[in-house]
Amino acid sequence: MMKRGVLCEEEKEAKKQKLLDQIGDGHLPYLSPKDDTFYDLWRTCYSKLTLLQAKHINADLHHTVQNAFLSLLDNGCLFQDLVRLKGKDILTPVSRILIGRPGYTYKYLNTRLFAVPWINDELNTQYCTRNLLDTYKAFSDLNKFLYSQTVNELQKLRKAHKNDCFQHFDYKEQVKSDKRPCTLNNENKELHSLEPFNVTLINYMDPRDMPCLKEEPYFGMGKMAVSWHHDENLVEQSTVAVYNFSYQESAHDINGDDKDPATWNVGLKIAWDIETPGLCIPLNTGDCYLMLDDLNKTHQHCVIAGCQPRFSSTHRVAESSRDTFQYIKSQCNSALQNLHMDPDTGAAALKSLEPRVLGQTEEIHNEVEFEWLRQFWFQGKRYNKCTTFWKEAMTELENHWKQMETMTSLVLKAIENENLTVDEKCNILKNILPCLVERQNLRQEWRERITFLTSAMPVEPAARSDCDCDETLLQPSAHKKPITLR
């Protein structure tokens, strides 16, 4: 899994370098609304991008959502992340929080974000203040609105594809996807059963705190707050919907003279293509854009910084097969099926020494430790500001992890003490040793990340000094005893 991620990064870097080599010292062309052929390009090459202008959205929704953004900022609920890119830990210039279905997470650049639950009547989720409860409800309401708009726009795309009746549409009057030619990959899917957005990633960017932004390399669009990318770990062909909110006047010009420096822009391009011009779309406060169907897969997008601080709420259908609390809890329960606890003495024993079962248990052991517990505690106590949901969930997972630590010790004792043949011992070791080696290496890696985090983010203490987790989670290895075969 980790090797595949490294290869993917290497492939992307190779494609990027090839593209830059093809461009040379110049820039590729891109179009903005000031260009005569802008809307023609949008219609022909970017037809699955929809802009919902602020003036067409209910004023009450704008008011509620924009106040919710400011509430997150005022309550200190937006956080920088330490992500891993090209083997290095990098502090994001963007501050974020994930809000969504209870128990959902979203992983990007080797960092797992844990969704603060939006309002769910079935759960007795505790929030820090009434103000924050209203804040999370606002994003839940926005999520429902953007989902309904997504269904509407996909219906229009389907109709346009079937009727092929886009020729007389005036894109300068209304930049929406009412009649645009495209191939709709969701065409055979019933839209009424389209999966709703399950999380939204809230972003906050202030150009005054981002002095070292890089220039957009391919088209010369300006300074990038977010570089070219596909949103990752999403359900295949799912829409991404973004609400834009910028505020406070600023005279600080970080772009060129070719466009209003105060305005934030979203840039789009066909992935790894040098023939088709890029598209640069200005975003006004309250505008929303939808990347429909498979656009996020076939195209890349970036964010060009304006002068004012900007919030965005990016609603998505996160891939959830392995990224929910319910999933990892089920994994733990599966592993613990092989542990017997004596009800009278409390003594622990393994039910089976079958090598395959032991190997699967150690894989789950690593998964819960490195994909969940360490990811959570690495981020300090940030979630305590928002909700008690994840503190309670992590306490449960940590108890399961401790039991799996016991199971590992029992396996090693069995290898030393049980009346097993050399072949039986070798079969057990063959199944568990790769996981134990990986565990030792990853524990050392996480110790190094914690050291870096402590120096990089003194305001948000690292896991070692600011968590309630078991101290053994911070040790390089809990199993140092050498293994011998008799």
HUFEN-V65718 format. One record per residue. RES is the residue in one small letter. PSI is psi in whole degrees, -180 to 180 (none if undefined). Layout:
# HUFEN-V65718
[[RES PSI] [RES PSI]]
This chain:
# HUFEN-V65718
[[m -45] [m -39] [k -39] [r -39] [g -41] [v -44] [l -40] [c -43] [e -40] [e -39] [e -44] [k -41] [e -38] [a -42] [k -41] [k -45] [q -39] [k -41] [l -43] [l -37] [d -39] [q -35] [i -38] [g -139] [d -9] [g -164] [h 151] [l 155] [p 149] [y 158] [l 146] [s 174] [p -20] [k -15] [d 140] [d -34] [t 13] [f -49] [y -30] [d -43] [l -42] [w -46] [r -39] [t -34] [c -14] [y 38] [s -17] [k 12] [l 128] [t 135] [l 122] [l 108] [q 147] [a -36] [k -17] [h 7] [i 142] [n 132] [a -36] [d -38] [l -44] [h -50] [h -46] [t -46] [v -43] [q -36] [n -34] [a -40] [f -50] [l -32] [s -42] [l -42] [l -46] [d -32] [n 6] [g 36] [c 18] [l 132] [f 143] [q 148] [d 147] [l 106] [v 162] [r 120] [l 125] [k 38] [g 4] [k 148] [d 128] [i 134] [l 123] [t 138] [p -19] [v 137] [s 143] [r 163] [i 144] [l 131] [i 140] [g -158] [r 143] [p 130] [g -2] [y 150] [t 168] [y 127] [k 129] [y 140] [l 46] [n 19] [t 127] [r 124] [l 142] [f 121] [a 125] [v 125] [p 131] [w 172] [i 128] [n 112] [d -21] [e -15] [l 144] [n 62] [t 132] [q 133] [y 158] [c -43] [t 161] [r -34] [n -42] [l -34] [l -46] [d -34] [t -49] [y -33] [k -36] [a -42] [f -28] [s -42] [d -42] [l -39] [n -44] [k -41] [f -47] [l -32] [y -44] [s -38] [q -37] [t -46] [v -44] [n -46] [e -36] [l -35] [q -41] [k -39] [l -42] [r -44] [k -42] [a -39] [h -38] [k -40] [n -19] [d 50] [c 53] [f -6] [q -33] [h 14] [f 134] [d 106] [y -20] [k -24] [e -34] [q 107] [v 74] [k 165] [s 40] [d -45] [k 86] [r 140] [p 137] [c 168] [t 118] [l 107] [n -19] [n 13] [e -36] [n -2] [k 132] [e 123] [l -27] [h -17] [s 11] [l 132] [e 129] [p 162] [f 134] [n -14] [v 160] [t 136] [l 113] [i 127] [n 143] [y 127] [m 129] [d 113] [p -27] [r -22] [d 7] [m 66] [p -16] [c 37] [l 142] [k 150] [e 142] [e 123] [p -25] [y -40] [f -14] [g 39] [m -22] [g -163] [k 133] [m 124] [a -34] [v 126] [s 175] [w 134] [h 163] [h 142] [d 130] [e 167] [n 43] [l 159] [v 137] [e 132] [q 27] [s 149] [t 147] [v 128] [a 134] [v 129] [y 132] [n 133] [f 112] [s 149] [y 168] [q 126] [e 145] [s 140] [a 7] [h 109] [d 114] [i 3] [n -175] [g -166] [d 3] [d -13] [k 165] [d 115] [p -18] [a -16] [t 134] [w 149] [n 150] [v 131] [g 143] [l 148] [k 154] [i 132] [a 126] [w 32] [d 136] [i 0] [e -38] [t 129] [p 151] [g 171] [l 132] [c 114] [i 120] [p 144] [l 120] [n 159] [t 128] [g -9] [d 149] [c 145] [y 145] [l 126] [m 97] [l 152] [d -123] [d 17] [l -40] [n -24] [k -41] [t -22] [h 162] [q 156] [h 158] [c 170] [v 122] [i 124] [a 140] [g -156] [c -22] [q 152] [p 145] [r 137] [f 151] [s 147] [s 111] [t 106] [h 135] [r 164] [v 91] [a 141] [e 122] [s 7] [s -31] [r 14] [d 30] [t 156] [f -37] [q -38] [y -53] [i -30] [k -41] [s -40] [q -45] [c -45] [n -37] [s -45] [a -39] [l -5] [q -23] [n 6] [l 128] [h 128] [m 119] [d 121] [p -22] [d -46] [t -19] [g 6] [a 142] [a 144] [a 152] [l 137] [k -32] [s 145] [l 22] [e 123] [p -41] [r -42] [v -43] [l -40] [g -43] [q -38] [t -43] [e -33] [e -44] [i -38] [h -49] [n -40] [e -47] [v -33] [e -48] [f -26] [e -15] [w -66] [l -52] [r -37] [q -41] [f -52] [w -23] [f -27] [q 11] [g -149] [k 26] [r -38] [y -18] [n -22] [k -18] [c -44] [t 159] [t -4] [f -51] [w -29] [k -44] [e -41] [a -42] [m -33] [t -41] [e -45] [l -36] [e -37] [n -40] [h -41] [w -42] [k -39] [q -36] [m -31] [e -43] [t -42] [m -39] [t -44] [s -39] [l -37] [v -46] [l -37] [k -38] [a -40] [i -36] [e -38] [n -29] [e 159] [n 70] [l 148] [t 165] [v -40] [d -41] [e -42] [k -42] [c -40] [n -40] [i -48] [l -37] [k -33] [n -29] [i -25] [l -42] [p -38] [c -39] [l -40] [v -45] [e -40] [r -44] [q -43] [n -42] [l -34] [r -39] [q -41] [e -42] [w -34] [r -41] [e -38] [r -39] [i -41] [t -43] [f -42] [l -39] [t -38] [s -30] [a -30] [m 71] [p -21] [v -35] [e 94] [p 149] [a 177] [a -36] [r -39] [s -6] [d 47] [c 163] [d 15] [c 164] [d 133] [e -26] [t -19] [l -22] [l -1] [q 151] [p -32] [s 139] [a -2] [h 89] [k -8] [k 128] [p 148] [i 130] [t 150] [l 132] [r none]]
